[in-house]
């Protein structure tokens, strides 16, 4: 995409939380960890990750943020009205700030890439029949996540 004039308006399920995306996504993936299952009240999460500078959250005070585990690298936010996942903020040392958006909150289009992998698949509630790589175990899942994240960040930062 690489066209900074493109912009897409997004929102949570009820429309109370609104945000705009302007910039290529880093990666989209499915996470089956128990934290994502609890946060999403679902068998897994389908999320798309962006550089935070490419996401403009209009009303941050309408989001109820919670940290599920220490160290609290991820602040997971639900809408104060519908209590559905709205947006997550990821702050890792020596990396740019990242924003994780539930993919269902992004209308189809150039901002919603195809999913690339499953992580924490050993925690799955049910088998998934697709051709994507499925990573099980903490170390393998973290390595797969890190590899996708680093390559996506590198691609984004070198295409600016």
N, C-alpha and C positions, 0 to 999 in steps of 0.2 A: 504494500500500500504506500507507505512512505510519503504520503501527501498530508501535510499538517493542516490543510484546509478542510479535510474530511473530519466530521464530528458526528457522533451518534449519541442520542439521548437514551438513557436506560433508567430502569426503576425496579423497586422491589415488587413483590407479587400484588400488593394492594395499591401501589402507586404513591404511597406516602414518602418513601425515600427515593429521591431522584439524583442522578449523577450523569455526567457527560464523559465520554471517552473520546480522546483525540490522540491516536498513536497506535502502532501495531501491538498486538498481544505478544507476550513472551512465549506462553505455552498453555495448552488446555490438557487436563488430565482427570482421571477418575481416582479418588482416594477412598479406600475401604477401611481406614483406621477407625478405632472406636470413638475417638474424639469427633471426627467428621460425621460418623453415624449419629452420635448424640446431638451435635450442633444442628445437623440437617433433618433430624428425625426421619432418616431414610437409610437404606442399605449401604449407600455410598454417596460421596459428593462428586459432582461434575463441576469443576471450577476452571476459570480462565484467569491467568495472571498477567498483570500489566505493570509497567513502571508507574509508581504513584504520581509522578509528574504529568502523566497522560490521563489521569482520572480526576475529575472535579466533582467532589461530593458537595451538593448544594446545602443540605441541612444536617450537618453532623450531629446536632443536638437531638435529632429524631431517631438516632441509632443507639441502642443499648449494647455497649461493648462488654465483653467478658473474656477473661484469660482462663483457659481451661487447664493449663499445665505449666509448671516452672521448668526451665526459664520461660518467661512469657514472651516468646518471639512473635506469636500471632495474637492479635486482638480480633476476636470474632464478633461481628456486629449483627444484631437482629433488629428488625423494624419495631419501634415502640408500639405501633398500631396493630399489625397482623402477627407479630412475633415470628416471622419467617426470616431465614438468612438473607441479609442484604449486602454486606460488604465485609471484607476482612483486611486487616493491615498487617504486613509482615516486615519486621525490622531485624535484619540479620547483620552482624558486624561486617564491615568492609564491603558491603553491597549497597546498591541504591535501594531506597525505600520501595516496597512492592505493595500492590493492591491485588487482592484475590476477590474475584466476583463470581458468585454462583452463575453458571452459564445460562440458566433459565432466566436470569435478569437482563440478559443481553439479547436484543432482537437479532434474528438471523441476518447475516451479512458479512462484510469484510472484517468485522471486529470479533466474530465468532469462528475461530479456526476449528478444524477437525481435531478430535481428541488424539493424544499421542501414546498414552500408556495407562496402565492400572498400577497403583502402588498399594502396599499393605494388603495384597490380595489374600494373604493367609487369614485375614480378619473378615473376609467376605461372608455375607449372610446367604448368598446364593451364587451359583456359578454364572458367569457372564459369557455368552457365546458371541465373541467377536474375534478379529484377527490381531488385536492390539497386544503388545507384550504385557505380561502379567508378572509383577515382581512381588515375591513373598519374603517375609522376614524383615526385621527392622533395618539391618545394615543394607541389604540389597535394595529395599524400598528407598531409603535415604540416599543411597548412591544413584539410583535411577532418577529420583527427584532432583538431586543436585546437578547431575549431568544435563538434564533437560533445562533446568533453570539457568545454569551457567552458559550453555550454548545459546539459549534464547536471549539472555541479557547481552552477551557478546554480539550476537547478530543485530539486536536493536541499537546498541551503542555505536557500532561501526557503520550503520546505515543512516545515521542522523546527518 
